[in-house]
């Protein structure tokens, strides 16, 4: 299962650069736009996806933060995608989600994941999404249409979160209840799988493959397009 998950993700990211079709509609945002916490506090931020009515098959988000002020305590899967994987890096969190059925997309709004941060020092910080569709390691929202892989993300519509960190406290602010996301140090990866329909993360969780490099996500849909072409070719040979 781990190997097949990684294989389809790698096929998908490669296909995005072979078939650079863009629609610029969907975006990521946070569940709040501003927050006040104290140094030492733990707090949770949800990463949300809005497809703007488009059906999507996969997405990846790079959430950027200032590692001088914040550290990541844990990541828990949301309920929008069937499979979610993540990696905690020094100054960003990489989160990838995909639907288990390649041929069926999903539209609407939902939660990609929830990140629990710890405030380590006082100051001001803005969380945002790394988003530059001219490079590979970027936030992206993907739709599969036939054999075409379509980029839907509108980088200018992505949300931000302004955080003011005050003096020491050590309390927990909006921290999650028990979740499936395990604590991970920077450079480590983990993941959770959420059954379709958004079952509680405590009910079904499992470790997924390392997902840190952007080479992991968009290969998924190319595999579907490739299989479709193979099917058409076989049909014509009959």
Phi, psi and omega per residue, in radians:
X1 nan -0.762 3.135
X2 -1.087 -0.757 -3.091
X3 -1.143 -0.752 -3.116
X4 -1.173 -0.632 3.097
X5 -1.071 -0.777 -3.137
X6 -1.175 -0.677 -3.119
X7 -1.099 -0.825 -3.104
X8 -1.200 -0.560 3.078
X9 -1.151 -0.719 -3.133
X10 -1.183 -0.655 3.092
X11 -1.086 -0.686 -3.075
X12 -1.175 -0.762 -3.113
X13 -1.188 -0.587 3.097
X14 -1.161 -0.649 -3.100
X15 -1.182 -0.512 -3.137
X16 -1.080 -0.596 -3.129
X17 -1.493 -0.347 3.042
X18 -1.403 -0.551 -3.063
X19 -2.216 1.254 -3.031
X20 -1.359 1.254 3.100
X21 -1.765 2.335 -3.065
X22 -2.215 2.564 3.109
X23 -2.182 -0.404 3.035
X24 0.968 1.233 3.129
X25 -2.342 -0.929 -3.001
X26 -1.346 2.874 -3.134
X27 -2.762 2.905 3.024
X28 -1.880 2.678 3.022
X29 -2.678 2.996 3.070
X30 -1.778 2.893 -3.109
X31 -1.371 -0.007 3.066
X32 -2.685 2.829 -3.102
X33 -1.917 -0.282 3.093
X34 -2.617 2.684 -3.061
X35 -2.753 2.449 3.056
X36 -2.027 2.189 3.116
X37 -2.362 3.008 3.084
X38 -1.917 2.681 3.087
X39 -1.040 2.277 -3.075
X40 1.745 -0.284 3.137
X41 -1.255 2.629 2.901
X42 -1.869 2.427 -3.128
X43 -2.571 2.664 -3.072
X44 -1.876 2.419 3.079
X45 -2.213 2.217 3.105
X46 -1.615 2.385 3.064
X47 -1.723 2.064 -3.051
X48 -1.896 2.638 3.073
X49 -2.088 2.441 3.056
X50 -2.261 2.007 -3.062
X51 -1.497 -0.066 -3.133
X52 0.945 0.688 3.084
X53 1.506 -0.166 3.124
X54 -1.445 2.569 3.021
X55 -1.494 2.235 -3.111
X56 -2.080 2.791 -3.125
X57 -2.062 -0.398 -3.100
X58 -2.819 2.819 3.115
X59 -2.774 2.704 2.989
X60 -2.429 2.470 -3.141
X61 -2.217 2.368 2.976
X62 -1.909 1.876 3.132
X63 -1.630 2.045 -3.060
X64 -1.683 2.430 3.116
X65 -2.521 2.885 3.118
X66 -1.574 1.927 -3.085
X67 -1.254 -0.167 3.044
X68 -1.300 -0.406 -3.083
X69 -1.975 -0.509 -3.053
X70 -2.217 2.695 2.918
X71 -2.354 2.745 -3.115
X72 -1.654 2.210 3.135
X73 -1.556 -0.766 -3.113
X74 -2.869 2.894 3.070
X75 -2.354 2.350 3.113
X76 -2.188 2.485 -3.107
X77 -1.198 2.551 2.971
X78 -1.544 -2.900 -3.048
X79 -2.004 0.154 -3.099
X80 -1.345 -0.751 -3.124
X81 -1.832 2.713 3.123
X82 -1.285 -0.637 -3.107
X83 -2.164 2.313 3.135
X84 -2.338 2.344 3.079
X85 -2.334 2.697 -3.108
X86 -2.607 2.857 2.987
X87 -2.498 2.352 3.092
X88 -1.651 2.067 3.108
X89 -1.881 3.118 -3.046
X90 -1.056 -0.765 -3.078
X91 -2.241 0.284 3.067
X92 -2.752 2.808 3.028
X93 -2.038 2.169 3.106
X94 -1.699 2.224 -3.139
X95 -2.269 2.236 3.115
X96 -2.126 2.405 3.099
X97 -2.352 2.546 3.076
X98 -2.605 2.765 3.073
X99 -1.551 2.486 -3.068
X100 -1.260 -0.439 3.117
X101 -1.716 1.882 -3.064
X102 -1.022 -0.633 -3.020
X103 -1.455 -0.054 -3.078
X104 -2.117 2.138 3.111
X105 -1.622 3.074 -3.140
X106 -2.465 2.401 3.134
X107 -2.108 2.898 3.074
X108 2.031 -2.778 -3.136
X109 -2.059 2.608 3.124
X110 -3.093 -3.128 -3.082
X111 -1.742 2.166 3.033
X112 -1.353 -0.809 -3.122
X113 -2.937 2.947 3.041
X114 -2.171 2.269 -3.122
X115 -1.920 2.274 3.026
X116 -1.776 2.063 3.117
X117 -1.775 2.805 2.922
X118 -2.126 2.279 3.091
X119 -1.455 2.116 -3.038
X120 -1.836 -0.289 -3.105
X121 -2.725 2.656 -3.126
X122 -1.288 2.640 -3.139
X123 2.622 -3.032 3.132
X124 -2.025 2.457 -3.104
X125 -2.537 2.614 3.051
X126 -2.145 2.082 3.005
X127 -1.388 2.396 3.059
X128 -2.577 -3.120 -3.129
X129 -1.900 2.248 3.001
X130 -1.182 2.086 -3.034
X131 -2.587 1.852 3.100
X132 -2.639 1.757 -3.010
X133 -1.230 -0.037 3.082
X134 -1.512 -0.135 3.123
X135 -2.096 2.911 -3.050
X136 -1.442 -0.736 -3.088
X137 -1.488 1.416 -3.073
X138 -2.568 2.725 3.023
X139 -1.104 2.524 -3.050
X140 -2.774 2.584 3.083
X141 -2.281 2.139 -2.894
X142 -2.078 2.422 3.049
X143 -2.072 2.392 3.050
X144 -1.767 2.133 3.140
X145 -2.255 1.737 -3.028
X146 1.147 -2.153 3.099
X147 -1.703 0.068 -3.117
X148 -1.655 2.413 3.005
X149 -1.800 2.054 -3.010
X150 -1.925 2.190 3.058
X151 -1.422 2.154 -3.082
X152 -1.848 -0.242 -2.967
X153 -1.197 2.406 3.017
X154 -1.910 1.730 -3.026
X155 -1.007 -0.613 -3.099
X156 -1.217 -0.267 3.134
X157 -1.630 -0.157 -3.134
X158 -1.071 2.524 -3.111
X159 -1.484 2.953 3.048
X160 -2.331 2.873 3.104
X161 -2.366 2.027 3.113
X162 -1.561 2.193 -3.102
X163 -2.122 2.218 3.022
X164 -1.839 2.157 -3.126
X165 -1.881 2.072 -3.106
X166 -1.638 -2.792 -3.106
X167 -1.155 -3.134 -3.011
X168 -1.146 2.503 3.095
X169 -2.501 -1.022 -3.115
X170 1.489 0.168 3.125
X171 -1.548 2.944 3.080
X172 -1.820 2.217 -3.121
X173 -2.018 2.075 -3.141
X174 0.917 0.602 3.125
X175 -1.304 2.600 -3.114
X176 -1.264 2.698 2.921
X177 -1.221 -3.063 -3.128
X178 -0.945 2.149 -3.111
X179 -2.225 3.028 -3.128
X180 -1.445 -0.198 -3.106
X181 -1.325 2.110 -3.125
X182 -1.570 2.652 3.077
X183 -1.150 2.475 -3.141
X184 -2.495 2.468 3.083
X185 -1.413 2.765 3.107
X186 -0.941 2.415 -3.136
X187 1.589 -0.228 3.080
X188 -1.659 2.819 3.117
X189 -2.328 2.761 3.102
X190 -2.760 -3.033 3.108
X191 -3.087 2.898 3.084
X192 -2.378 2.672 3.094
X193 -1.985 2.157 -3.135
X194 -1.887 2.134 3.134
X195 -1.040 2.602 3.127
X196 -0.996 2.356 -3.105
X197 1.842 -0.108 3.003
X198 1.362 0.721 3.086
X199 -1.087 2.722 -3.128
X200 -1.032 2.421 -3.067
X201 -1.097 -0.413 3.118
X202 -1.233 -0.385 -3.046
X203 -1.356 -0.569 -3.115
X204 -2.672 1.952 3.111
X205 -2.471 2.665 3.097
X206 -2.769 2.729 3.120
X207 -1.350 2.356 3.115
X208 -1.918 2.966 -3.064
X209 -1.181 2.792 3.078
X210 -0.939 2.353 -3.007
X211 -2.305 0.461 -2.972
X212 -1.302 -0.724 -3.089
X213 -1.458 2.593 -3.137
X214 -1.196 -0.186 3.071
X215 -1.101 -0.026 -3.003
X216 -1.640 -0.388 -2.876
X217 -1.650 -1.036 -2.802
X218 -1.404 -0.013 3.058
X219 -1.174 -0.330 -3.105
X220 -0.949 -0.876 -3.043
X221 -1.345 -0.517 3.073
X222 -1.073 -0.583 3.107
X223 -1.083 -0.672 3.096
X224 -1.169 -0.736 3.108
X225 -1.144 -0.681 3.120
X226 -1.101 -0.776 3.133
X227 -1.115 -0.621 3.105
X228 -1.125 -0.770 3.122
X229 -1.105 -0.704 3.104
X230 -1.084 -0.731 3.131
X231 -1.102 -0.716 3.123
X232 -1.131 -0.742 3.141
X233 -1.097 -0.743 3.113
X234 -1.122 -0.655 3.136
X235 -1.130 -0.708 -3.118
X236 -1.234 -0.376 3.134
X237 -1.395 -0.272 -3.096
X238 -1.264 nan nan
